[in-house]
């Protein structure tokens, strides 16, 4: 596996994990099982992900919640 292939695989993994995190956070919020600190942490992850990729490059799933 080349370095570029490894980077691409890691990017896909991070995207999948971020999708899962946001989906689980939304489900927990539906049952009122999320603290304000946890909501802020999820929002911080979303902001970091968007900042890393660039605003216009962020995937649509970041608007999930």
C-alpha positions, -999 to +999 in steps of 0.1 A: +000+000+000+014+034-010+014+064+014-013+080-007-035+049-005-030+048+033-039+085+036-071+079+015-080+049+036-075+068+068-097+097+054-125+072+046-122+058+081-124+092+097-154+101+075-172+068+086-164+074+122-176+110+120-209+099+104-214+074+131-206+099+159-231+124+145-258+097+140-254+084+175-254+119+190-286+126+172-303+094+184-292+101+220-305+136+217-339+122+206-342+104+239-328+133+259-297+113+269-271+139+259-256+165+283-249+200+272-212+193+274-216+163+251-236+184+226-208+210+227-182+182+221-201+169+191-204+204+177-166+209+182-159+178+162-181+190+134-164+224+134-129+208+134-138+185+106-152+213+085-122+235+093-098+208+083-115+201+049-126+237+042-161+250+044-170+243+008-154+208+010-172+195+040-195+166+033-233+170+035-236+146+064-221+172+087-255+190+086-270+158+099-280+170+134 
